[in-house]
Amino acid sequence: MKFQIAYLTDYQQFTPIPIPCYPVKKNKKKETKMTTAKKDDLVKVRYTGTLDDGKVFDSNVDKEKPLLEFTLGAGQMIPGFDAAVLGMKVGETKKISLEPKDSYGERDEKYIFKVPVAQMPENVKPAVGQTLYMESPAGGPLPVLIVETDDEKVTVDANHLLAGKNLNFEITLVEVVAK
């Protein structure tokens, strides 16, 4: 489309000059597609975990700490945390409260047992509150907490430290990694 524009120079008459004009392109905001986390996606999150009394038991909110990366639905996380991230959008922050059944389970007395002092490593002097590592049935390290000791036996608790506790999380989905 062309328009004719007239202008006046000195004392001349109006002279039409053809000037090409083009439609003005408006800067369209780039439409950002909100990625939603779904099963089998590799996701990266920032989180803070607290107990009901407000005590922080774990967090990676400090930018120096790496993002927590896991595959949704692969059993890498406690069930309630995994379920909370499912369906979140990148940039979304969510607060959740989990009962023991959705995290590390209830405390189980069968995981509290006595070990003869003679079976303890020679360089270890058992003390209440000390964490030791035993071999799990799968062959990996199993942390156990010494809860009682005497001259003959050491009582250890192999329950997870957070078993039986309500856990609260604030989770921010930072990225869904492209496959």
C-alpha positions as CSV (number, residue, x, y, z in Angstrom):
1,M,0.0,0.0,0.0
2,K,1.3,3.4,-0.9
3,F,0.4,6.9,0.3
4,Q,1.1,10.2,-1.2
5,I,2.4,12.8,1.2
6,A,2.6,16.4,0.2
7,Y,5.2,18.8,1.7
8,L,6.0,22.5,1.1
9,T,9.5,23.7,0.5
10,D,10.2,27.3,0.5
11,Y,7.6,29.0,-1.6
12,Q,6.8,26.1,-3.9
13,Q,3.5,24.5,-4.3
14,F,2.6,21.2,-2.7
15,T,4.3,18.4,-4.6
16,P,3.1,14.9,-4.0
17,I,5.9,12.4,-3.4
18,P,5.2,8.7,-3.3
19,I,6.5,7.1,-0.2
20,P,6.2,3.4,0.4
21,C,4.6,2.5,3.7
22,Y,4.4,-0.9,5.3
23,P,2.2,-2.1,8.0
24,V,3.8,-1.7,11.4
25,K,4.7,-5.0,13.0
26,K,3.8,-5.0,16.6
27,N,6.2,-6.7,18.9
28,K,4.4,-9.7,20.0
29,K,5.3,-11.0,23.4
30,K,6.8,-14.4,23.0
31,E,4.2,-16.9,24.1
32,T,5.7,-19.1,26.7
33,K,4.4,-22.5,26.9
34,M,4.0,-23.6,30.5
35,T,5.6,-27.1,30.7
36,T,3.7,-29.4,33.0
37,A,5.5,-32.2,34.8
38,K,4.2,-35.6,33.9
39,K,5.1,-39.3,34.7
40,D,8.5,-40.3,33.4
41,D,9.7,-36.7,33.0
42,L,13.1,-35.8,34.4
43,V,12.5,-32.8,36.6
44,K,14.6,-30.3,38.7
45,V,13.2,-28.7,41.8
46,R,14.2,-26.5,44.7
47,Y,12.7,-27.4,48.1
48,T,12.7,-27.0,51.8
49,G,11.6,-29.7,54.1
50,T,10.4,-28.9,57.7
51,L,8.9,-30.8,60.6
52,D,5.7,-29.7,62.2
53,D,7.6,-27.7,64.8
54,G,9.2,-25.7,61.9
55,K,12.6,-27.2,62.1
56,V,14.3,-27.5,58.7
57,F,15.5,-31.0,58.1
58,D,16.6,-30.5,54.5
59,S,16.8,-27.8,51.9
60,N,18.4,-26.9,48.6
61,V,17.0,-23.4,48.3
62,D,20.5,-21.9,48.7
63,K,21.6,-21.2,45.1
64,E,25.0,-22.8,45.8
65,K,23.3,-26.2,46.4
66,P,22.4,-28.2,43.3
67,L,18.8,-28.7,42.1
68,L,17.2,-31.9,43.1
69,E,16.8,-33.9,39.9
70,F,14.7,-37.1,39.6
71,T,12.4,-38.9,37.2
72,L,8.7,-38.7,38.1
73,G,7.1,-42.0,39.0
74,A,10.4,-43.9,39.0
75,G,10.4,-44.5,42.8
76,Q,13.4,-42.3,43.4
77,M,11.5,-40.1,45.8
78,I,9.2,-40.6,48.7
79,P,5.7,-41.2,47.3
80,G,4.0,-37.9,48.5
81,F,6.8,-35.7,47.2
82,D,6.7,-37.4,43.8
83,A,2.9,-37.1,43.7
84,A,3.1,-33.4,44.6
85,V,5.4,-32.5,41.7
86,L,3.3,-34.4,39.2
87,G,1.1,-31.9,37.3
88,M,3.1,-28.8,38.5
89,K,4.0,-26.2,35.9
90,V,7.6,-24.8,35.6
91,G,7.9,-21.9,38.0
92,E,5.1,-23.0,40.2
93,T,5.6,-23.3,43.9
94,K,3.6,-25.6,46.1
95,K,3.4,-26.2,49.9
96,I,2.5,-29.7,51.0
97,S,2.2,-31.7,54.2
98,L,2.8,-35.4,54.2
99,E,1.8,-38.0,56.8
100,P,4.2,-40.8,57.5
101,K,2.4,-43.2,55.1
102,D,3.3,-40.9,52.2
103,S,6.9,-40.4,53.2
104,Y,9.1,-42.8,55.3
105,G,6.4,-44.8,56.9
106,E,5.6,-45.3,60.6
107,R,8.3,-46.3,63.0
108,D,8.6,-50.1,63.2
109,E,9.8,-51.8,66.4
110,K,11.2,-54.7,64.3
111,Y,13.9,-52.3,63.1
112,I,15.2,-51.8,66.7
113,F,17.5,-54.7,67.6
114,K,20.4,-55.6,69.8
115,V,23.9,-56.3,68.5
116,P,26.6,-57.9,70.7
117,V,29.4,-55.5,71.5
118,A,31.9,-58.2,70.3
119,Q,30.5,-57.7,66.7
120,M,31.2,-54.0,66.8
121,P,34.4,-52.8,64.9
122,E,37.4,-52.6,67.3
123,N,37.9,-48.9,66.6
124,V,34.3,-48.0,67.5
125,K,33.4,-47.1,71.1
126,P,29.6,-47.2,71.0
127,A,27.8,-44.2,72.4
128,V,24.1,-43.3,72.5
129,G,23.2,-41.0,69.6
130,Q,26.1,-42.2,67.4
131,T,25.3,-43.2,63.8
132,L,26.9,-46.4,62.5
133,Y,26.6,-48.1,59.1
134,M,25.7,-51.7,58.7
135,E,25.3,-53.7,55.5
136,S,21.7,-53.7,54.3
137,P,20.1,-56.9,52.9
138,A,20.6,-55.4,49.4
139,G,24.4,-55.0,50.2
140,G,24.4,-51.2,50.5
141,P,25.1,-49.1,53.6
142,L,22.3,-48.9,56.2
143,P,22.6,-46.1,58.7
144,V,21.6,-47.2,62.2
145,L,21.3,-45.0,65.4
146,I,22.6,-46.3,68.7
147,V,19.8,-45.8,71.2
148,E,21.1,-47.8,74.1
149,T,24.4,-49.5,75.2
150,D,25.7,-51.6,78.0
151,D,28.8,-53.8,78.4
152,E,27.4,-56.7,76.4
153,K,25.0,-55.3,73.8
154,V,24.3,-52.2,71.7
155,T,20.7,-51.4,70.8
156,V,20.4,-49.9,67.4
157,D,17.5,-48.3,65.5
158,A,17.4,-48.9,61.8
159,N,14.2,-46.9,61.2
160,H,14.7,-43.9,59.0
161,L,15.3,-40.8,61.1
162,L,12.1,-39.2,59.7
163,A,9.9,-42.3,60.0
164,G,6.7,-41.7,62.0
165,K,6.9,-37.9,61.4
166,N,4.7,-35.5,59.5
167,L,6.8,-33.7,56.8
168,N,6.2,-30.4,55.2
169,F,7.7,-29.2,52.0
170,E,7.8,-26.1,49.9
171,I,8.6,-27.2,46.4
172,T,9.3,-25.1,43.3
173,L,9.5,-26.8,39.9
174,V,12.5,-25.2,38.2
175,E,12.8,-27.3,35.0
176,V,11.3,-30.2,33.1
177,V,14.3,-31.6,31.1
178,A,13.6,-32.2,27.4
179,K,13.8,-35.8,26.4
